[in-house]
Amino acid sequence: MISFYTIMQTNRATLLATLLLSLSLFSLSCSEEQGDQKESAANKIPEAPKQEEQTDSRGNEEEQVHQLPSPESEAPLRLRPHTIRLTEASHLVKEKEFTLNVPEGFEIAVASEGLKRVRFMAMSPDNRLFATDMYDLSDNRKGKVYIFEDFNVATRRFNKRTTYLDGLRNPNNVAFHVDPDGQVWLYTAVTDALLRYRYTNGDTQPEGAPDTLTTFPDYGKSYREGGWHLTRTVAFGDNGKLYVSVGSSCNVCEEKEEVRAAILEMNTDGSDLKIYARGLRNAVGLRWAEGFLWGTNMGADHLGLDKPEDNFDRITSGANFGWPYTYQYQNKIYADPVYGSEQNALSPDKADTAWAGFLAHSSPLGFDWFGGATDKSLNNTFLVALHGSGNVAMKRGYSIVRVGNNKVLGDFVNGFLKDGKRYGRPCDILRVGENNFFFTDDHAGVIYFVYRDGAIREELRDV
């Protein structure tokens, strides 16, 4: 018979062994955690330095450094209806005939149709129009890059469309760059990677497999939970750097990956990657103009119908526009009611202010700068495509607007939403010549051409 004393001694030995094992595992866990922290710190992406206010030789701030030329005219424009006739209905817009409105003195034509979710455009070095097509709103690998050429100046239509790339995962835009050796590269950022392809004038398909310059996180919350932003946008600066915008994984949250809700800066081969700017929930439009990087940004959706504003930003090195801790409304920065009180939250006085604001849920996307235009209504203004609110009852956006002097100057093209029915959603704008531009409609699957009345200038004859 085993005594009570023997049982107690055995239990004490077992308890002591268990305690020693637990301490050993805890020590190992701490060691691994410290190792993970060291590894995380070692892999942390460096921050671009904060750009200081530029000064003159006497140390005085030069306001003109940050000022664009003023618009030649801020007067409201009179828009006239123009009948749009499509040869085929799209999968989302069944009507083949409707009207869009453009300013007096301008015309609008259908340059290409029958596309799916046609997105952003770029002109190649050999003067051919390239555009991406994301197929639909889903996360898919049916994306394409098209070439549009042989533009007929009489009909204002492209006679030829070629599929340059196929099977891409949500390609939002393409950009071209010529390296110091004269090699032309075509860049596109798909959801999970930044790719570049060798390009030669006249190519109808890439010359071999792409280089993968960097990768991106490719998951997030569903659209019903606020949406994750699966587009990436590429832009080149006059400084020889490459910039990529990466949207957030959610409507509002604290991100795990530091590349989210940020603008990345790198060399054109992908090296020397830095975080250029933060706090941009979904900066889809990205373009260099007048010595600065500019971008559109969509505010969060948890603060009601009117807050926060969507924004148009002049993005400088080290900028932080506050998301998810702050938001902007009527030129003021406020703490977000959900995340603004977090211990590590950015305070409103530390957040950068947007250059201009749009009504909440307008969804600004692509844009272009019209400095030096001979038409006074365009000269020294941005044209910005407002994609429009997902809830059509809100009637926000659904137009192309002029922006100048830190404010919206009014519509330049509208008519995409009438009586609760969508006839299109403007997506991107590409200036060609002095007063002309193409714009994409990713809802109706159309590329439009807007131009001044009369003869089209010679520079368009080679497109």
Protein Blocks (a to p, Z undefined) as FASTA:
>chain_A
ZZfklmmmmmmmmmmmmmmmmmmmmmmmmmmmmmmmmmmmmmpccddddddddddfkopa
cfklmpccddfblcdcdddddddddfbdcfklmbfbdcddddehiacddfbghiabdcbd
cddfkopacdddehiacdcfkbccdddehiafklopafbdcdfbghiahiabdcddddfk
opacdddddfkbccdddddehiabdedjdddfbdcdfbdcdfknnpaafbdcddddfkop
acdddddfbfbdcdfblkgoiacdddfkopaiacfbghilbafbgcdeehiacddddddf
knojkbccdddddddehiaehiakbcceehiacddfklmmgmklccfklpccdfbdcdeh
klpabddddehiablklgopacdddebpfblmloggjiacddeehiafbjfbghjagghi
afbdcfbdcdehjkbccdddfknopacddddehjddfklmmZZ
